[in-house]
Amino acid sequence: MSKKLLGVLFLSSLAIFTAGNGIVPLLPIYAIQLGAETAVAGYYLSFSFFMLAVGVFIAGWLSDLYQNRKRILFIAGLMCVFSVWLMGRATNIWQLTILTGTTWFLGGIGLTLVNIFVGLFAEKTERGKIFGIIAMTSSLGALIGGSTTGFFVDRWGFSFMFLAVSIFCLIWPMATLFMEDKTVPKKIKRVEKASVNSLWLTGGILLLLLASLISNIAVFMNTLGRSLTMNNLNYSAVAIASTGAIGGAIALPLPVLLGWLSDRIGRKLLMNLGYLAGILSMLILAISTSLWHFWITASLSYVLFDVNRGIGSAFVTDLVSEKFFEKGIAIFNVMPWIAGILGYALTGYAVQTFGITSTFIAGAFLPFIAIIFMVLIRQNALFEDLGLRNL
């Protein structure tokens, strides 16, 4: 992959994650100010990530159908600038829900197309490194967004914060003007198509999808739970947003390092280490009271998310032919956002019903289940016995 294309993709992804990670910790607070209860705030975020998941699916379909990814990425970025700006003008929870859902839908399109570009242009020997570099934008975006959005809210209010974020988002459509693109041939032999489909729909891939889904539920439980807990403890917007900034700063170098290592020692071991970080993040969150506690749990949560996004995407790309990898990338990349739907909805309800501590301890079991799934991926004979080898 050329350095120019990598830089453009990096900037596009950075704009998306700076906006998302910068405002997500503050959205529950904003929703509550507009009249939402704790459970409703969780449902609101759940709907937003449902729309993000829809955007991911749409992106894969549009990419395959029109083969003009550059134009789609530009249009989605331009529309996102306006939707973010309008979020700051919402006067009730319903307006905020529609605008946030629209923004997250466009973000899903953008993130998926960035990964599709990486899959198209990155060589197999560098996929882990390239996906790791792109995955680093999540932590870097959290550092940039988290270190500024809380200050903007405390100093000038939510409207100014959304205006500032929308201006930053202009980086996304502007960067796409310097991109290159290519067409993937659609006409393939029937035998090759059958072979590719059987390679995609194996028991190992299905378990990888489940591991991503289950472990990322813990990520979003951590995000919402962290904001609600800190709000209950009367932390300021700056302090709440700082957890994303500190967490992103600590996790920032890991995606590139782990991606590079995954090209040499394999993907599975490093993904399991990410799942262990997720277990620790939930257990620490269950007992957090001081600000530094929240910094640690946020950092571990970012490690889990980046490992899933970077190494997991490289793992999928290894297994799927170029003719069908757009479908594979789209399906894998929708897993975290389905996890967001479930994680936010469950957390808002569970915290209101069962309490904070019980909810977070239960959430710690989810990455542990993901580790079990990853271990089972090694046992190919089991998949054949279950009839999952070629579904």
C-alpha positions as CSV (number, residue, x, y, z in Angstrom):
1,M,0.0,0.0,0.0
2,S,1.3,3.5,-0.9
3,K,2.1,5.9,2.0
4,K,-0.2,8.4,0.4
5,L,-3.3,6.1,0.5
6,L,-2.4,4.9,4.0
7,G,-2.2,8.6,5.2
8,V,-5.6,9.4,3.6
9,L,-7.3,6.4,5.1
10,F,-5.7,7.2,8.5
11,L,-7.0,10.7,8.4
12,S,-10.5,9.6,7.4
13,S,-10.7,7.0,10.2
14,L,-9.2,9.5,12.7
15,A,-11.9,12.1,12.0
16,I,-14.6,9.5,12.5
17,F,-13.1,8.1,15.8
18,T,-12.3,11.6,17.1
19,A,-15.9,12.6,16.7
20,G,-17.3,9.3,18.0
21,N,-14.9,8.7,20.9
22,G,-14.9,12.4,21.8
23,I,-18.7,12.7,22.3
24,V,-19.8,9.2,23.3
25,P,-18.8,9.6,27.0
26,L,-20.8,12.8,27.1
27,L,-23.9,11.6,25.2
28,P,-25.6,9.9,28.2
29,I,-25.2,13.2,30.1
30,Y,-26.6,15.2,27.2
31,A,-29.5,12.8,26.9
32,I,-30.3,13.1,30.6
33,Q,-30.2,16.9,30.4
34,L,-32.8,16.7,27.6
35,G,-35.1,14.7,29.9
36,A,-34.1,11.0,29.4
37,E,-33.9,8.5,32.3
38,T,-30.9,6.2,32.8
39,A,-32.6,3.3,30.9
40,V,-33.8,5.6,28.1
41,A,-30.2,7.0,27.8
42,G,-29.1,3.4,27.3
43,Y,-31.8,2.7,24.7
44,Y,-30.9,5.9,22.9
45,L,-27.3,4.9,22.5
46,S,-28.4,1.4,21.6
47,F,-30.5,2.8,18.7
48,S,-27.6,4.8,17.5
49,F,-25.4,1.8,17.2
50,F,-28.2,-0.1,15.5
51,M,-28.0,2.6,12.8
52,L,-24.2,2.3,12.8
53,A,-24.6,-1.5,12.1
54,V,-27.0,-0.7,9.3
55,G,-24.4,1.7,7.8
56,V,-21.8,-1.1,7.9
57,F,-24.1,-3.4,6.0
58,I,-25.0,-0.8,3.5
59,A,-21.4,0.1,2.9
60,G,-20.4,-3.4,1.9
61,W,-23.4,-3.6,-0.5
62,L,-22.7,-0.2,-2.0
63,S,-19.1,-1.0,-2.4
64,D,-19.7,-4.2,-4.3
65,L,-22.6,-2.8,-6.3
66,Y,-21.2,0.6,-7.5
67,Q,-17.4,0.0,-7.2
68,N,-17.0,3.7,-6.6
69,R,-15.9,3.7,-3.0
70,K,-14.1,7.1,-3.1
71,R,-17.3,8.9,-4.1
72,I,-19.4,7.1,-1.5
73,L,-16.9,7.9,1.2
74,F,-16.8,11.6,0.3
75,I,-20.6,12.0,0.3
76,A,-21.0,10.2,3.6
77,G,-18.3,12.4,5.2
78,L,-19.9,15.6,3.9
79,M,-23.3,14.6,5.3
80,C,-21.8,13.6,8.6
81,V,-20.4,17.1,9.1
82,F,-23.9,18.6,9.0
83,S,-25.5,15.9,11.2
84,V,-22.9,16.4,13.9
85,W,-23.6,20.1,13.9
86,L,-27.3,19.6,14.1
87,M,-26.9,17.3,17.2
88,G,-25.9,20.4,19.1
89,R,-29.2,22.1,18.2
90,A,-31.5,19.3,19.5
91,T,-34.1,20.4,22.0
92,N,-35.5,17.0,23.1
93,I,-34.4,13.4,23.3
94,W,-36.3,12.4,20.1
95,Q,-34.5,14.9,17.9
96,L,-31.2,13.9,19.5
97,T,-32.0,10.2,18.8
98,I,-32.7,10.8,15.1
99,L,-29.7,13.0,14.6
100,T,-27.3,10.7,16.5
101,G,-28.7,7.7,14.6
102,T,-28.0,9.5,11.3
103,T,-24.5,10.4,12.3
104,W,-23.7,6.9,13.4
105,F,-25.1,5.4,10.2
106,L,-22.8,7.6,8.2
107,G,-19.9,6.7,10.5
108,G,-20.6,3.0,9.9
109,I,-20.3,3.6,6.1
110,G,-17.1,5.5,6.5
111,L,-15.3,2.9,8.8
112,T,-16.3,0.0,6.7
113,L,-15.1,1.6,3.4
114,V,-11.8,2.4,5.1
115,N,-11.3,-1.2,6.0
116,I,-12.4,-2.3,2.5
117,F,-9.7,0.0,1.0
118,V,-7.1,-1.6,3.3
119,G,-8.2,-5.1,2.3
120,L,-8.0,-4.1,-1.4
121,F,-4.6,-2.5,-1.4
122,A,-2.6,-4.1,1.5
123,E,-0.3,-7.0,0.8
124,K,-0.9,-10.2,2.8
125,T,2.5,-9.8,4.5
126,E,1.7,-6.3,5.8
127,R,-2.1,-6.7,6.6
128,G,-1.6,-7.0,10.3
129,K,0.6,-3.9,10.4
130,I,-1.6,-1.8,8.1
131,F,-4.8,-2.8,10.0
132,G,-3.0,-2.0,13.2
133,I,-2.1,1.5,12.0
134,I,-5.7,2.1,11.1
135,A,-6.9,0.7,14.3
136,M,-4.7,3.1,16.2
137,T,-7.0,5.9,15.1
138,S,-9.5,4.7,17.7
139,S,-7.1,5.4,20.6
140,L,-5.7,8.6,19.0
141,G,-9.3,9.8,18.3
142,A,-10.2,9.2,21.9
143,L,-7.1,11.1,23.0
144,I,-7.9,14.1,20.8
145,G,-11.6,14.1,21.4
146,G,-11.5,13.3,25.0
147,S,-9.0,16.0,25.8
148,T,-11.1,18.7,24.2
149,T,-14.8,17.9,24.2
150,G,-15.2,18.0,28.0
151,F,-13.5,21.3,28.2
152,F,-15.7,22.7,25.5
153,V,-18.9,21.6,27.3
154,D,-17.8,22.9,30.7
155,R,-16.7,26.2,29.2
156,W,-19.2,26.9,26.4
157,G,-21.8,24.2,26.4
158,F,-22.9,21.3,24.2
159,S,-23.8,23.4,21.2
160,F,-20.3,24.8,20.9
161,M,-18.8,21.3,21.4
162,F,-20.8,19.8,18.5
163,L,-19.9,22.8,16.3
164,A,-16.2,22.2,17.0
165,V,-16.5,18.5,16.3
166,S,-18.3,19.1,13.1
167,I,-15.5,21.4,11.8
168,F,-13.0,18.7,12.7
169,C,-15.0,16.2,10.8
170,L,-14.3,18.1,7.6
171,I,-11.0,16.2,7.5
172,W,-13.0,13.1,6.4
173,P,-14.5,14.3,3.1
174,M,-11.5,16.5,2.3
175,A,-9.0,13.6,2.7
176,T,-11.0,11.4,0.3
177,L,-10.3,13.8,-2.6
178,F,-6.7,12.4,-2.6
179,M,-7.6,8.7,-2.7
180,E,-7.1,6.1,-5.4
181,D,-9.6,3.4,-6.1
182,K,-9.8,0.1,-8.1
183,T,-12.5,-2.2,-9.4
184,V,-12.9,-5.8,-8.2
185,P,-14.0,-8.1,-11.0
186,K,-17.5,-9.6,-10.3
187,K,-17.4,-12.4,-12.9
188,I,-15.9,-15.5,-11.5
189,K,-16.2,-19.2,-12.2
190,R,-18.8,-21.2,-10.4
191,V,-16.2,-23.5,-8.9
192,E,-14.2,-20.7,-7.5
193,K,-17.3,-19.1,-6.0
194,A,-18.3,-22.3,-4.2
195,S,-14.7,-22.6,-2.9
196,V,-14.7,-19.1,-1.6
197,N,-18.1,-19.4,0.1
198,S,-17.0,-22.6,1.8
199,L,-13.8,-20.9,3.0
200,W,-15.8,-18.0,4.4
201,L,-18.6,-20.0,6.1
202,T,-16.5,-22.3,8.2
203,G,-17.0,-23.0,11.9
204,G,-13.8,-21.1,12.7
205,I,-15.1,-17.9,11.1
206,L,-18.5,-18.3,12.8
207,L,-16.7,-18.6,16.2
208,L,-14.5,-15.6,15.4
209,L,-17.7,-13.5,14.7
210,L,-19.2,-14.7,18.0
211,A,-16.0,-13.9,19.9
212,S,-16.0,-10.4,18.5
213,L,-19.7,-9.9,19.3
214,I,-19.5,-11.2,22.9
215,S,-16.2,-9.4,23.8
216,N,-17.3,-6.0,22.3
217,I,-20.5,-6.1,24.4
218,A,-18.2,-5.6,27.4
219,V,-16.5,-2.6,25.7
220,F,-19.8,-0.8,25.4
221,M,-21.0,-1.8,28.8
222,N,-17.8,-0.2,30.1
223,T,-18.3,3.0,28.1
224,L,-21.8,3.7,29.3
225,G,-21.3,2.3,32.8
226,R,-18.2,4.5,33.2
227,S,-20.1,7.7,32.2
228,L,-23.1,6.8,34.5
229,T,-20.9,6.0,37.4
230,M,-18.9,9.1,37.1
231,N,-22.0,11.2,36.7
232,N,-23.4,9.7,39.9
233,L,-20.2,10.6,41.7
234,N,-20.6,14.2,40.4
235,Y,-17.5,14.3,38.2
236,S,-17.3,17.2,35.7
237,A,-17.6,16.8,31.9
238,V,-13.9,17.4,31.7
239,A,-13.2,14.5,34.0
240,I,-15.7,12.1,32.3
241,A,-14.2,12.9,28.8
242,S,-10.7,12.6,30.2
243,T,-11.1,8.9,30.7
244,G,-11.3,8.5,26.9
245,A,-8.3,10.8,26.4
246,I,-6.1,9.0,29.0
247,G,-7.3,5.5,27.8
248,G,-6.6,6.4,24.2
249,A,-3.2,7.7,25.1
250,I,-2.2,4.6,26.9
251,A,-3.6,2.2,24.3
252,L,-2.3,4.4,21.4
253,P,0.9,2.4,20.4
254,L,-0.5,-1.0,20.9
255,P,-2.5,-1.6,17.7
256,V,0.6,-1.1,15.5
257,L,2.8,-3.2,17.7
258,L,0.3,-6.0,18.1
259,G,-0.6,-5.8,14.4
260,W,3.1,-6.2,13.5
261,L,3.5,-9.1,16.0
262,S,0.4,-10.8,14.6
263,D,2.0,-10.9,11.1
264,R,4.9,-12.9,12.7
265,I,3.5,-15.0,15.6
266,G,-0.2,-15.3,14.6
267,R,-3.4,-13.6,15.4
268,K,-5.1,-15.8,18.0
269,L,-2.8,-15.5,20.9
270,L,-2.8,-11.7,20.8
271,M,-6.6,-11.6,20.5
272,N,-6.8,-13.7,23.6
273,L,-4.6,-11.2,25.4
274,G,-7.0,-8.5,24.4
275,Y,-9.9,-10.5,25.8
276,L,-8.0,-10.7,29.1
277,A,-7.7,-6.9,29.1
278,G,-11.5,-6.8,28.7
279,I,-12.0,-9.0,31.8
280,L,-9.8,-6.8,33.9
281,S,-11.5,-3.6,32.7
282,M,-14.9,-4.7,33.8
283,L,-13.7,-6.0,37.2
284,I,-11.8,-2.7,37.9
285,L,-14.9,-0.7,36.8
286,A,-17.0,-2.6,39.4
287,I,-14.9,-1.1,42.2
288,S,-13.9,2.3,40.7
289,T,-14.4,5.5,42.7
290,S,-11.2,7.6,42.0
291,L,-10.5,9.2,38.7
292,W,-7.3,7.1,38.1
293,H,-9.5,3.9,38.5
294,F,-11.6,5.1,35.5
295,W,-8.5,5.9,33.5
296,I,-7.2,2.3,34.0
297,T,-10.5,0.7,33.1
298,A,-10.9,2.9,30.0
299,S,-7.4,2.0,28.8
300,L,-8.0,-1.7,29.1
301,S,-11.3,-1.3,27.3
302,Y,-9.6,0.5,24.4
303,V,-7.0,-2.3,24.2
304,L,-9.8,-4.9,23.8
305,F,-11.6,-2.8,21.1
306,D,-8.4,-2.1,19.1
307,V,-7.3,-5.8,19.2
308,N,-10.7,-6.8,17.9
309,R,-10.8,-4.2,15.2
310,G,-7.1,-4.4,14.0
311,I,-6.0,-8.0,14.4
312,G,-9.5,-9.4,14.0
313,S,-9.9,-7.6,10.6
314,A,-6.5,-8.9,9.5
315,F,-7.6,-12.4,10.5
316,V,-10.7,-12.2,8.4
317,T,-8.9,-10.8,5.4
318,D,-6.4,-13.7,5.6
319,L,-9.3,-16.2,5.2
320,V,-11.5,-14.6,2.6
321,S,-10.7,-14.4,-1.1
322,E,-10.4,-10.9,-2.6
323,K,-13.5,-11.6,-4.7
324,F,-15.6,-11.9,-1.5
325,F,-13.7,-10.1,1.1
326,E,-15.9,-7.1,1.0
327,K,-18.7,-9.2,2.4
328,G,-16.4,-10.7,4.9
329,I,-15.1,-7.4,6.1
330,A,-18.6,-5.9,6.3
331,I,-20.0,-8.8,8.3
332,F,-17.0,-8.8,10.7
333,N,-17.0,-5.0,11.2
334,V,-20.7,-5.0,12.0
335,M,-20.1,-7.2,15.0
336,P,-18.8,-4.5,17.3
337,W,-21.8,-2.2,16.5
338,I,-24.3,-5.0,17.1
339,A,-22.5,-5.4,20.4
340,G,-23.0,-1.7,20.9
341,I,-26.8,-2.1,20.4
342,L,-26.9,-5.0,23.0
343,G,-24.3,-3.5,25.4
344,Y,-25.9,-0.1,25.7
345,A,-29.5,-1.4,26.0
346,L,-28.5,-4.1,28.5
347,T,-26.3,-1.8,30.6
348,G,-28.9,1.0,31.0
349,Y,-31.6,-1.5,32.0
350,A,-29.3,-3.6,34.3
351,V,-27.8,-0.6,36.1
352,Q,-31.3,0.7,36.9
353,T,-32.6,-2.7,37.9
354,F,-29.7,-4.6,39.5
355,G,-27.2,-1.9,40.4
356,I,-23.8,-0.9,39.1
357,T,-21.5,-3.5,40.7
358,S,-23.6,-6.6,39.8
359,T,-23.9,-5.4,36.2
360,F,-20.1,-4.9,35.7
361,I,-19.2,-8.2,37.4
362,A,-21.5,-10.0,35.0
363,G,-20.0,-8.2,32.1
364,A,-16.5,-9.5,33.0
365,F,-17.7,-13.0,32.0
366,L,-18.2,-12.0,28.4
367,P,-14.6,-11.7,27.3
368,F,-13.9,-15.0,29.1
369,I,-16.5,-16.6,26.8
370,A,-14.8,-15.1,23.8
371,I,-11.5,-16.7,24.9
372,I,-13.3,-20.1,24.9
373,F,-14.5,-19.4,21.3
374,M,-11.0,-18.6,20.2
375,V,-9.6,-21.8,21.7
376,L,-12.2,-23.8,19.9
377,I,-11.2,-22.3,16.6
378,R,-8.0,-24.4,16.8
379,Q,-10.0,-27.6,16.9
380,N,-10.9,-28.1,13.3
381,A,-11.9,-31.7,13.8
382,L,-14.7,-30.5,16.1
383,F,-16.1,-28.3,13.4
384,E,-16.2,-31.2,11.0
385,D,-18.0,-33.3,13.6
386,L,-20.6,-30.5,14.1
387,G,-21.1,-30.1,10.3
388,L,-19.8,-26.6,10.4
389,R,-16.8,-27.0,8.1
390,N,-18.7,-26.1,5.0
391,L,-22.0,-24.5,5.7
